């Protein structure tokens, strides 16, 4: 069953935005937004099959027969949502809600496709309904930045599975295995120890492959002396974890140890500087400074971090881009993932994630920062 109190608070936060902007109602079809508002765990998939209509004093959800029973089971008989599986197009269904509520300003989240917006305009015209359809630009995504207690609990549980998988895989990796074999073992462990999904396809990049930040695992055979970048996460009840650790197969070289120490310093310096009110630019640029001062500035070119929750990449962003100029709210869950990538040699990335607080940063990741040198026999 859902946390009804938490979900009611989320709906009221949305209604606060509606009141501030003069909206009579909003229409939402993005699955992550709908999961956040309804609290219906493990109900949504990749299909755009649901439509929510939230007005000042009512909330409706349209779905189809494939999901209806699951929604009823998840939300319970006392849910404030009016759940409808009527065989009707989403646009026509929204037009009926506009007529029912006498709404005159109905906002559409801009994640919806153009075809739906055009179909809704046609449905309203066909029903002789006059209605303004302004677009919301990231309003719900912005609300989702601050995580409530239920969300944090699910995220922490996902990370506990991810941490356990790291300990396991460090005892599994041996020279002669392929990257794909390591990924298969890692993902299998997470599924057999409580994960109900993967946050994303796990990245296992050994040796020179690690110099490509998002290298996909392949048939490369792991060798003694390889650095292995492992970026992965467990999913749990629709929430995600995200962690990167880089290990060495056998004893690391002096160069590998030096680069690892720089990346670790960048990670820990940034984490110590995070608190409510800092901007993503400030934290990103701090990582750039640490890495540049060590002589590796041209080998770190991606953003430092991103929000994590119902999606693996959410707001806020820790980046040099303009979107990173916004002040970070307490309650945001965000990654810190500096890296150095030396072409044709190796790559190193160290990623934690945690929650921004008024005075600091609570790290959820429990796996060690010390370089793990794996036994080869």
C-alpha positions as CSV (number, residue, x, y, z in Angstrom):
1,X,0.0,0.0,0.0
2,X,1.1,3.6,-0.6
3,X,2.1,6.1,2.0
4,X,-1.1,8.0,1.7
5,X,0.0,10.9,3.9
6,X,3.2,11.5,1.8
7,X,1.2,11.3,-1.4
8,X,-1.4,13.7,-0.2
9,X,1.4,16.2,0.7
10,X,2.8,15.8,-2.8
11,X,-0.5,16.6,-4.4
12,X,-0.9,19.7,-2.2
13,X,2.5,20.9,-3.2
14,X,1.4,20.6,-6.8
15,X,-1.8,22.5,-6.0
16,X,0.4,25.2,-4.5
17,X,2.1,25.7,-7.8
18,X,-1.3,25.7,-9.5
19,X,-2.6,28.4,-7.2
20,X,0.5,30.5,-7.7
21,X,0.2,30.3,-11.5
22,X,-3.5,30.6,-11.9
23,X,-4.2,27.1,-13.1
24,X,-7.6,25.5,-12.6
25,X,-6.2,22.0,-13.3
26,X,-3.1,20.3,-14.6
27,X,-2.8,17.3,-16.9
28,X,0.2,14.9,-16.4
29,X,1.2,11.9,-18.4
30,X,4.9,11.4,-17.5
31,X,5.2,8.1,-15.6
32,X,7.8,9.3,-13.1
33,X,5.5,12.3,-12.2
34,X,2.5,10.0,-11.9
35,X,4.5,7.5,-9.7
36,X,5.5,10.4,-7.4
37,X,1.9,11.7,-7.1
38,X,0.1,8.5,-6.7
39,X,2.7,6.4,-4.9
40,X,1.7,3.3,-6.9
41,X,4.8,1.2,-6.6
42,X,5.9,-1.1,-9.4
43,X,2.9,-0.2,-11.6
44,X,4.4,1.9,-14.3
45,X,6.5,0.6,-17.3
46,X,7.8,2.3,-20.4
47,X,4.4,2.9,-22.0
48,X,2.6,6.2,-21.9
49,X,-0.7,4.6,-20.8
50,X,-2.0,6.8,-18.0
51,X,-3.3,10.4,-17.7
52,X,-3.8,12.3,-14.5
53,X,-6.1,15.3,-14.1
54,X,-5.6,17.3,-10.9
55,X,-8.0,20.1,-10.1
56,X,-8.4,22.3,-7.0
57,X,-10.7,19.9,-5.3
58,X,-10.4,16.6,-7.1
59,X,-8.0,14.2,-8.7
60,X,-8.6,11.7,-11.5
61,X,-6.5,9.0,-13.1
62,X,-7.2,7.3,-16.4
63,X,-5.6,4.0,-17.3
64,X,-6.5,0.8,-19.2
65,X,-7.4,-2.8,-18.3
66,X,-3.7,-3.9,-18.2
67,X,-3.0,-1.7,-15.2
68,X,-6.4,-1.0,-13.6
69,X,-6.4,-3.9,-11.2
70,X,-2.9,-3.1,-10.1
71,X,-3.8,0.5,-9.4
72,X,-6.8,-0.6,-7.3
73,X,-4.6,-3.0,-5.4
74,X,-1.8,-0.5,-4.8
75,X,-3.9,2.6,-3.9
76,X,-6.6,0.9,-1.8
77,X,-10.3,1.5,-1.5
78,X,-9.9,4.8,0.4
79,X,-7.7,6.5,-2.3
80,X,-8.6,10.1,-3.2
81,X,-7.9,9.2,-6.8
82,X,-10.9,8.5,-9.0
83,X,-9.5,5.7,-11.1
84,X,-11.1,5.2,-14.6
85,X,-10.4,2.4,-17.2
86,X,-13.1,3.6,-19.6
87,X,-12.2,2.7,-23.2
88,X,-11.6,6.2,-24.5
89,X,-8.7,8.2,-25.9
90,X,-6.7,10.2,-23.3
91,X,-7.5,13.6,-25.0
92,X,-11.3,12.9,-25.0
93,X,-11.1,11.8,-21.4
94,X,-9.4,15.0,-20.4
95,X,-12.1,17.0,-22.3
96,X,-14.7,15.2,-20.2
97,X,-12.9,16.3,-17.0
98,X,-12.7,19.9,-18.2
99,X,-16.4,19.8,-18.7
100,X,-17.0,18.2,-15.3
101,X,-14.9,20.7,-13.4
102,X,-15.6,23.8,-15.5
103,X,-11.8,24.3,-15.7
104,X,-10.8,27.2,-17.9
105,X,-7.0,27.2,-17.5
106,X,-5.6,23.7,-17.8
107,X,-1.8,23.4,-17.8
108,X,0.1,20.7,-19.7
109,X,3.5,19.5,-18.5
110,X,5.9,20.0,-21.4
111,X,7.1,16.4,-21.3
112,X,3.9,15.4,-23.2
113,X,4.2,14.9,-26.9
114,X,2.9,17.2,-29.5
115,X,0.4,14.7,-30.8
116,X,-1.4,14.6,-27.5
117,X,-1.6,18.4,-27.2
118,X,-3.0,18.6,-30.7
119,X,-5.5,15.9,-30.0
120,X,-6.6,17.6,-26.8
121,X,-7.2,20.9,-28.6
122,X,-9.3,19.1,-31.2
123,X,-11.3,17.3,-28.5
124,X,-12.0,20.5,-26.7
125,X,-13.1,22.2,-29.9
126,X,-15.3,19.2,-30.8
127,X,-17.0,19.5,-27.3
128,X,-17.3,23.3,-27.8
129,X,-15.2,23.9,-24.7
130,X,-13.2,27.1,-24.3
131,X,-10.0,26.4,-22.4
132,X,-6.5,27.9,-22.2
133,X,-3.7,25.3,-22.3
134,X,-0.5,26.8,-21.0
135,X,2.6,24.7,-20.7
136,X,4.3,23.9,-17.5
137,X,8.1,23.9,-17.9
138,X,9.6,21.4,-15.4
139,X,7.3,22.4,-12.5
140,X,6.7,18.8,-11.3
141,X,10.4,17.9,-11.9
142,X,11.3,20.9,-9.7
143,X,8.9,19.6,-7.0
144,X,10.5,16.2,-7.1
145,X,13.9,17.6,-6.2
146,X,13.2,17.6,-2.5
147,X,12.8,14.0,-1.3
148,X,10.4,13.1,1.5
149,X,11.1,10.5,4.2
150,X,9.4,7.6,2.2
151,X,11.5,8.4,-0.9
152,X,14.8,8.5,1.1
153,X,14.0,5.2,2.8
154,X,13.5,3.5,-0.6
155,X,16.7,5.1,-2.1
156,X,18.8,4.1,0.9
157,X,17.5,0.5,0.6
158,X,18.5,0.4,-3.1
159,X,21.9,1.7,-2.1
160,X,22.4,-0.9,0.5
161,X,21.9,-3.6,-2.2
162,X,24.4,-1.8,-4.4
163,X,27.0,-1.6,-1.6
164,X,26.6,-5.3,-0.9
165,X,27.1,-6.1,-4.6
166,X,30.4,-4.2,-4.6
167,X,31.8,-6.3,-1.7
168,X,30.7,-9.4,-3.6
169,X,32.1,-8.5,-6.9
170,X,35.5,-7.6,-5.5
171,X,35.8,-11.2,-4.3
172,X,34.6,-12.5,-7.7
173,X,36.8,-10.7,-10.3
174,X,39.8,-12.6,-11.5
175,X,42.1,-12.2,-14.5
176,X,40.8,-14.1,-17.6
177,X,37.2,-13.1,-17.1
178,X,35.5,-10.8,-19.6
179,X,33.7,-7.5,-18.8
180,X,30.4,-9.1,-19.7
181,X,31.0,-12.0,-17.2
182,X,31.6,-9.5,-14.4
183,X,28.4,-7.5,-15.3
184,X,26.4,-10.7,-15.4
185,X,27.6,-11.7,-11.9
186,X,27.1,-8.2,-10.5
187,X,23.6,-7.8,-11.8
188,X,22.6,-11.3,-10.8
189,X,23.8,-10.7,-7.3
190,X,21.7,-7.5,-7.0
191,X,18.5,-9.3,-8.3
192,X,19.1,-12.2,-5.9
193,X,19.6,-9.9,-2.9
194,X,16.5,-7.7,-3.1
195,X,16.7,-5.5,-6.2
196,X,13.6,-5.5,-8.4
197,X,15.2,-3.6,-11.2
198,X,18.5,-2.1,-12.4
199,X,19.0,1.6,-12.2
200,X,20.6,1.4,-15.7
201,X,22.7,-1.1,-17.7
202,X,25.7,-1.6,-15.6
203,X,29.0,-0.2,-16.9
204,X,32.1,-2.4,-16.6
205,X,35.1,-1.0,-18.3
206,X,38.6,-2.5,-17.9
207,X,42.0,-1.2,-18.8
208,X,41.9,1.3,-21.7
209,X,38.1,0.9,-22.0
210,X,37.9,2.8,-18.7
211,X,39.1,5.9,-20.4
212,X,35.7,6.1,-22.1
213,X,33.4,7.4,-19.3
214,X,30.3,5.4,-20.5
215,X,32.0,2.5,-22.2
216,X,29.7,-0.5,-22.5
217,X,31.0,-3.9,-21.3
218,X,32.2,-6.3,-24.0
219,X,34.3,-9.3,-24.6
220,X,37.6,-7.7,-23.5
221,X,39.5,-10.1,-21.2
222,X,40.5,-8.6,-17.8
223,X,44.2,-8.7,-17.1
224,X,46.4,-8.3,-14.1
225,X,47.2,-4.6,-13.6
226,X,43.9,-3.4,-15.1
227,X,41.9,-0.7,-13.5
228,X,38.2,-1.5,-13.8
229,X,35.5,1.2,-13.7
230,X,32.2,-0.1,-12.4
231,X,29.2,2.2,-12.6
232,X,26.0,0.6,-11.6
233,X,23.0,0.7,-9.2
234,X,20.1,-1.3,-7.9
235,X,16.4,-0.3,-8.4
236,X,13.9,-0.8,-5.6
237,X,10.2,0.0,-5.8
238,X,10.9,2.4,-8.7
239,X,13.7,4.3,-6.9
240,X,17.3,4.2,-7.9
241,X,20.8,4.1,-6.6
242,X,23.9,5.1,-8.4
243,X,27.5,4.4,-7.5
244,X,30.9,4.1,-9.3
245,X,34.0,2.4,-7.9
246,X,37.3,1.8,-9.7
247,X,39.4,-1.1,-8.5
248,X,42.7,-2.5,-9.6
249,X,43.3,-6.2,-10.5
250,X,46.4,-6.9,-8.5
251,X,48.8,-4.2,-7.3
252,X,48.3,-0.8,-8.8
253,X,51.2,1.1,-10.5
254,X,52.5,4.4,-9.1
255,X,50.7,6.3,-11.8
256,X,47.4,4.5,-11.1
257,X,47.8,5.3,-7.4
258,X,48.6,8.9,-8.1
259,X,45.6,9.5,-10.4
260,X,43.3,7.6,-8.0
261,X,44.4,9.9,-5.1
262,X,43.5,13.0,-7.2
263,X,40.1,11.7,-8.0
264,X,39.5,10.7,-4.4
265,X,40.6,14.2,-3.2
266,X,38.2,15.8,-5.7
267,X,35.3,13.6,-4.5
268,X,35.9,14.3,-0.8
269,X,36.6,18.0,-1.2
270,X,33.3,18.5,-3.1
271,X,31.3,16.4,-0.6
272,X,32.7,18.5,2.3
273,X,31.6,21.7,0.5
274,X,28.0,20.7,-0.3
275,X,25.2,22.3,1.7
276,X,21.9,24.0,1.2
277,X,22.2,27.1,-1.0
278,X,25.4,26.2,-3.0
279,X,25.1,26.1,-6.8
280,X,25.9,23.2,-9.0
281,X,28.5,25.4,-10.8
282,X,30.3,26.0,-7.5
283,X,30.6,22.4,-6.6
284,X,31.5,21.3,-10.2
285,X,34.1,24.0,-10.5
286,X,35.6,22.9,-7.2
287,X,36.2,19.4,-8.7
288,X,37.7,21.0,-11.8
289,X,40.1,23.0,-9.7
290,X,41.3,20.0,-7.7
291,X,41.9,18.0,-10.8
292,X,43.4,20.9,-12.8
293,X,45.8,21.8,-10.0
294,X,47.1,18.2,-10.1
295,X,47.7,18.5,-13.8
296,X,44.8,16.4,-15.2
297,X,42.3,19.2,-16.0
298,X,41.9,18.2,-19.7
299,X,41.0,14.7,-18.7
300,X,37.8,15.6,-16.8
301,X,35.1,16.9,-19.1
302,X,31.7,15.6,-17.9
303,X,29.4,17.1,-15.3
304,X,30.2,16.4,-11.6
305,X,26.8,15.2,-10.6
306,X,23.0,14.9,-11.0
307,X,19.9,14.2,-9.0
308,X,18.7,10.7,-8.4
309,X,15.3,9.4,-7.5
310,X,12.5,8.0,-9.6
311,X,14.8,8.7,-12.6
312,X,18.5,8.0,-12.7
313,X,19.1,11.5,-14.0
314,X,17.0,14.2,-12.3
315,X,17.4,17.7,-11.1
316,X,19.5,19.3,-9.6
317,X,22.6,19.2,-11.8
318,X,26.2,19.8,-10.7
319,X,27.6,21.1,-13.9
320,X,29.3,24.1,-15.5
321,X,26.3,24.7,-17.7
322,X,23.7,27.4,-16.9
323,X,21.3,24.8,-15.5
324,X,23.8,24.3,-12.8
325,X,23.6,27.9,-11.6
326,X,20.6,27.3,-9.4
327,X,20.9,27.1,-5.7
328,X,20.6,23.6,-4.3
329,X,17.7,22.9,-1.9
330,X,18.0,20.9,1.3
331,X,16.4,17.5,0.6
332,X,17.9,17.1,-2.8
333,X,19.6,13.8,-3.6
334,X,22.5,14.2,-5.9
335,X,25.7,12.4,-7.0
336,X,29.3,13.5,-6.8
337,X,31.3,11.7,-9.5
338,X,34.7,13.2,-10.5
339,X,36.9,11.2,-12.9
340,X,40.1,11.3,-14.8
341,X,40.3,9.4,-18.1
342,X,43.7,8.8,-19.7
343,X,43.3,7.7,-23.4
344,X,44.7,4.3,-24.2
345,X,45.7,3.8,-20.5
346,X,42.9,3.7,-18.0
347,X,40.1,5.7,-16.4
348,X,39.2,6.3,-12.7
349,X,35.9,7.5,-11.4
350,X,34.7,7.7,-7.8
351,X,31.0,8.3,-7.3
352,X,28.8,8.6,-4.2
353,X,25.4,10.0,-3.8
354,X,23.5,11.4,-0.9
355,X,21.2,14.1,0.4
356,X,21.9,17.8,0.7
357,X,21.1,19.1,4.2
358,X,21.0,22.6,5.7
359,X,24.6,22.3,6.9
360,X,26.1,19.6,4.7
361,X,25.8,16.4,2.7
362,X,24.6,13.0,4.1
363,X,26.3,10.3,2.0
364,X,24.2,7.2,1.4
365,X,27.0,5.3,-0.2
366,X,28.9,3.0,2.2
367,X,31.5,1.4,0.0
368,X,35.0,2.4,0.8
369,X,36.9,5.2,-0.9
370,X,40.3,3.4,-0.5
371,X,41.6,1.9,-3.7
372,X,40.8,-1.8,-3.7
373,X,43.6,-3.9,-5.1
374,X,42.0,-7.3,-5.8
375,X,43.9,-10.5,-5.3
376,X,44.8,-12.3,-8.6
377,X,44.9,-15.9,-7.2
